[in-house]
Amino acid sequence: MRANGPLRLGVLASGRGSNLEAILAATTRPDFPARVAVVVSDREQAQALERARRRGVTALWLNPKDFGDRAAYDAGLGRVLDEHRVGLVCLAGFMRILTPGFVRAYAGRILNIHPALLPAFPGLHAQRQALEHGVRVAGATVHFVDEGIDTGPIVLQASVPVHPDDTEESLSARILVEEHRLYPEAIRLFAEGRLQIAGRKVVVRAAGRPGAGAPASEASL
Ligand code: GAR
C-alpha cells in the first residue's frame, strides 16, 4: 500500500460501465492499492453513473452543453478530478476525445482500455473492424493516453481467438472478459509504482524489486 493511502481514481465513462464495475469490484478488496474517488460521465443516462451510485461512489454528469467548447469541457473535467484529488484517470468507455491540454496536464496519469490488439483497429467499432479484416486473433489493450487516438504506450494486452461464426456481439463478449481482468491489473501495477514509461514502451517492474524491469509484453498475467 502507498505511504499516503490508496491511489485515488477518477473513472470517466459514457455508457454501460461494465469496465467500471470490474474496477469497482477490484477496488473494494481490502488489499487493492486504489479506490474510486469519483466517476464522471458526459451522458446523463449512462449506466455507469448508476453503477457507481449503487456502490456509494460519487457520480457526476458533466453536460457538454454547459461548456462553450471542448477545451472548456476538459477544463471543467480537470477541476472535478482535482477537487477529488485524483491520482490516476481511467477512461472506461469514455467516448470523447480529450484535448491536448487535458492530456498534457495529466501526462502519464491517464489509462484507457480499447477492445483490440493495438495498434490494430483504433477508434470506433474495433471488434467490427477486426471481423471485417478477417483476423484470427483479437483482444484488448490497456494503454497510457497520449495526444493521439489509441496511440499511447501499451501497458497490458490479452488475446482471444476469433471463431468463424463470430458476430460483433459474440466477439465483443469474449474480449470483454479479458478487459475486465486487464484493467484492474493495470491499475494495480500503476498504484504499486511498477509502471515506467520509456519512450513508446512501458516497463513493468517485478513486485518488490524497484528498478528491475521487463517489457510489459513479458509481464505475466
Ligand atoms: C469497452 O469494450 C471498451 O473497451 C470500449 O467501450 C466499451 C465500454 O464498455 N472502449 C472503446 O472502444 C474506446 N475506444 P463498458 O461501458 O461496459 O465498460
Residues whose N, C-alpha, C, O or C-beta is under 5 A from the ligand:
A	BS01	GAR	G15 R16 G17 S18 N19 L20 A92 G93 I113 H114 P115 G123
